[in-house]
């Protein structure tokens, strides 16, 4: 797919159009909203934060792989795709590159017939002004929701409701709805509590949260205190069931890049009331997720390269894994890859990995159960 600089026809508002809106007047909020495309609704389910793919030599954006990967995820049943999340190396991208990846993702989904899958875009920045600009650019590129981290560089200087005011100000001027992204590891340890998120959930244009803090108690408090339409989502696949039990709407999890069908099937089994099977699948999912939690985007791309022959490497200064590290990732995630293969083939009895029983007894027992359902 060749590079594109123009937005898709359904999202034709240009960045220049959005910049023409006065920055200092909240009264222009509705004018800004009118420039945005009608948002596809957020549905409960599994959302995948995609990596940014680069040419291994030049480090230019690899648009073909960006498109291929988005469609692979959609075919596996993703409820939505996220660009420029933590897996998406947003901190390594220019504004123009961010827009190009979002536009390519939206275009690939539309061309493959997945018109109903929304694209969420990471839009966090250290200033309110740049965050709003990123939201406007995301909208112009075809994004329909903005996922926003709290600012953290001047953490010690934020007092009172500074963080809440940041989200309110962004929500006032963003042309697309806001999802609060609570990830202390990427925000100098800032961890928004349930009181703050519940308060923000009542503010116009704030429609959900992603909790990568892993605090399921917090998730349960938020899910049960907010309006039914507020999307309270876990931030990792290793606590999919835990989040659903307490009322979460789904997961935005990086492991879905590697095992999209397993991620979706774990959710589906629970929602269908097949809790025991969901628990057994969750155990395998969690073991696989630990591999990429430890290794981050480097391990995610290593697993994609080892098992699916695409993915490449992160942009410098991210290190490239050694041959030994690649082998470790491949080996440690093998159980999950077997399950993903089994589900991809339709959960058939002839595809049970009976020859791997000694190494992966839990996997074989689960596959046998699934094949008999």
N, C-alpha and C positions, 0 to 999 in steps of 0.2 A: 504494500500500500504506500503510495507516494506521500510526501509531507503535505499537510494542509495548513493553511493559515486562516481560512475563512470558516466561520462556524457553520454547522449543519443548518439546512433550510428551516428546520423547526425551531432553531434557537438563533435567529438571525440578528439579535441585538448586538451591536458591536461594542467593543470596549470603549471606543470614542463616545458612543451614545451614552454609556453609563457614566463616563467621566464628566459629561456635561451637566449632570445633576448636581446642584449645590451641595456641598459637604456639610455646611453648618446649620441646616434647617430641617428638623425632624418632621416638619409639615410636608416635606417632599417624600416621605416614606412610601405613600401609596403610589406616587409617580414612579418611584424606583421599582416597586413591585409589579407595576403594569408593564415594565419592559422585559420582565422575566417570562420564560415559557411556563405554561401550566404544569405544575409538578405532578409527576406520576406518584401515586400514593405509596407511602412506606407500608409494607405488609410484614406481619410477623414471619420470622424465618432466619435463614443464614445469609449473612452478607460477607463478601470477601474483599479485604483491602489488598489491592494488587501491587506487585513490585513495579518499579520503573525498570524497563529493559533497555540495555545499552549495547552498542557494538563493542565487542571485546577489545578492539584495537583503538578505535577513535573515541570511544565513550559517547558517541552521538546516540540520540534516542532511536531505538529499534522499533519502528512503527508496525512492521509486519508481525513481530512477536507480541506487541501490545494488543493488536487486534485478535490474533489467534488465541491468546490466553483469555481474553474477555469472553469470546464465544465458547471456549471450552468450559468455562465456569457457568455460563448461562445454560448450556446443555445439561449440566449436572444438577440444575435446579436452584441456583442462587436466587434469593429474593432481591438482591441488589449488589452493585459493584461499587467499590470505593477506590478513588484515585487519590494519590498524595496523602495516604495515611502513613503510619510509621514504617510500614513495609515499602512505601512508595518513594523513599529517599527525597522527600520534598525539600529538605534542607540542602540538597545537592543540585536543585533545579532552579533555572531562571523562571521568571513569571511566564515568559513565552513558552518555555518547555512544559510547564505545568498545563497551560492551556492546550498545547498540542496533544499531550497524552490524554487529557479529558475528552477533547474533541474526537480523537481517534477511537477511544473506547465507546463513546456514544454512537459514532458512525458505524462501528463494527457491529454493535448490538442491533442497530436498526436494520442494517443490510442483511443480517442473519434472521430477521423477523422477531427479535426480542424487544419489541417496542414498549412493552409494559415494565421492563426492568429499569428502575431508577439508577442514576449515577450520583453517588455522594462524593464530595470533594473536600479533602483536607485544606483548610484555609487559615490555619493558625499562624500568627505573627506576633512580634513583640509590641507593636504599637496598634492602637485601635484603628488608626487611619489605614495602615497597610492591610490589616485584617479585613476591613471593609472593602478595600480595593481588590483583594484576593477573592472575596465573595462575588463581587461584580464580574471579575474576569472568569470565575468558575461558571457563573450563569451564562455569560456570553459564549463559553465554549461548550455548553450543553449539560453542565451539571445542574442538578435540581435541589440539592441539599448541601449545606456547608457544615463540615465537622471541624469544630474549633477548640483548640487547647487554650487553657488560661495562659496569659503572659507570665513569664517567670524570671527574666534576666534581672529585674530590679525587685526581686521577691521581698527583700527586707524593707522596702520603702512602701509597699502596698499596705494600706491601713483601712480599717472599717469595711466598707462595702466596695472597695476599689475593684475587686475581681467581679463582683456582681454587676457593678456599673459598666465594666468592660463588656460583658455579655449583653447587657441591655442596649448599650450604645451600638454594638454591632448588629443586634437584632433589629434595631430601629432603621438602619440604613442598608441592610443587606437585601438584595432583590430575591433571595431564596431563603427558605427556612433554615434555622440553626439547630445543630445537634451538638450538645456539650460533650467534649472529649476529656474525660478525667483519667489521666495517665501520669501519676507522680514521677515515674522513671524518666519521662521525657519533659518534665516541667519543674526541674529543680526540687522535686519532692512535694510540690503543691498538690494537695489532696482535698478536693472539694467535698465537704461533708453532705449528708443527706438533707440537712436543713437548708443549705444553700441551693442545692439542686431542686428541691421541692419548691422553694420560693421562685427560682428562675423558671420553673415549668409553667407557672401561671402567667408569664410575660408573653405578649404577642410575638409570634414568629420564632419561638423556641419550642421545638417539637419532640425532642428526644435527648438521650444521653448514651454515651458509650463508656462503660466502667471497666477500664483495664487495671484498676487498682485491685481487682479480684475480691472485693469485699461483698460477699453475697448478703450479709446482713443489711448493709447499706442499700444494695440493689432491691431487696425485698421491701424496705421502708419506702423507697422512692416509688416502686411499682404500685404499691398499694395506697399511697397518698395522692398520687397524681391522677389527672383525668384519664379515662380509659384509652384515649387516643395517643397519649404520650408514650413514645417508644423508648422504654428502658431496656437497654441491651448490654449483655456481657461483652467483655473485650477480649476474650480468649476462648477457644473451643474446649479447653480442658475443664471448664466448669459450665458446659452447656446445660446439663440436666439440673445442676444446682440452681442455675438462674431461672429455669422454667418452673421449677417447683415453687419458688417464692413469688412467681408472677411476672418474670421477665418476658419480653416479647421475642427474644432471639439473641443472636450472637453476631458481632463483627469480629471475625477471627482469622488471623493470618494463615493458620494451618489449612484453611479451605483452599489455598492455592495449590497444595500438594494432594489433599484428599477431599475434594469437594463433595463427592457422592457420599462418603462416610460421614462428613459433617452434616449434610442434609438429612441422611437417613437416620442419624441419631436423633435429630429434632423430630422427624416424622414419626418414628417409633414411639416416642414419648407422647406426642399429640394424639396418636391412635390408641393410646392406652396400653401399649405393649411395653410396660415399664421394665420388666425383667430383661427383655432383649435390649432395650435402650441402655440399661445399666451396664450390660456386658460390652456393648459397643462403645459406650462412654469410656470404659476402662482402657480399651485399645486406643481410642482417640487421645486420651490423656497421656498415655505413654509416648505416643508419637509427637504430641504437642510439646512435651518436655524437651525434645531434641531441638526444635526450632525456637523455643523460648530461650534455651541456653545459648544458641548460636545466632539468634536474630535473623536479619535479612540475609546475612552471609550463609547461614545454614539452610534457609529457605531456598535460595538460589542453587546451592549445592545439591539439595534433594531434587529439585526440578531438573538439573543437568544430569544427575545420575540415573534418574528413573524415567524422565520424559524427554531428554535430549534437547532441552532448551532452557533458558533462564539467564545464562551469562554470569556476570559478576557485578558487584556494586561499584559505584564510582569512587575513585580515589578521594580521600585517603582510606576508604574501607579496604581491608586486606583481602587478598585472594586466598582461599583455603589451600593448604598443602595437599599433596596426594594422600597422605595419611589421614588428614582431617576429612577429606571427601569420603574416604573409605569408611571412616567411623560414622559419619552421618548416614551414608547409604545403609550400613549394617543396622544401626540403631532404629531406623525408621522402616525397616523391611516388613515387620509384622503389619503395620498400617498400610503399606503399599499392597501387600497381598490382599487385604480386606477390600481396598479400593478396586483392585482388579476384579475380585469376585463380584462386587456390586455392579461394576461396569458391564459385566457379562450377563447380568440379569439374575444373579443369585441362584444359579443352576447347580444341581447336585453334582454334575460331572466336573464342575469347576472348583469344588471344595479342595483346599490345599492339604489333602490327606497325607501327602509325603512330607509335610513339615510339622506333623503332629508332635514329634519329640521336642522340637525347638519352640513351637507355638501352640501348645494344647488349647489354650483359651480361644485362639483364633479358629482352630478347626472345629471345636465344639459350637462356637457361634455360627460359623458358616453352615454346619450341618442343621442347626435349628432354623436358620433363615431359609435354607433350601427346602425344608419340609413345611414351611408356612403356606 
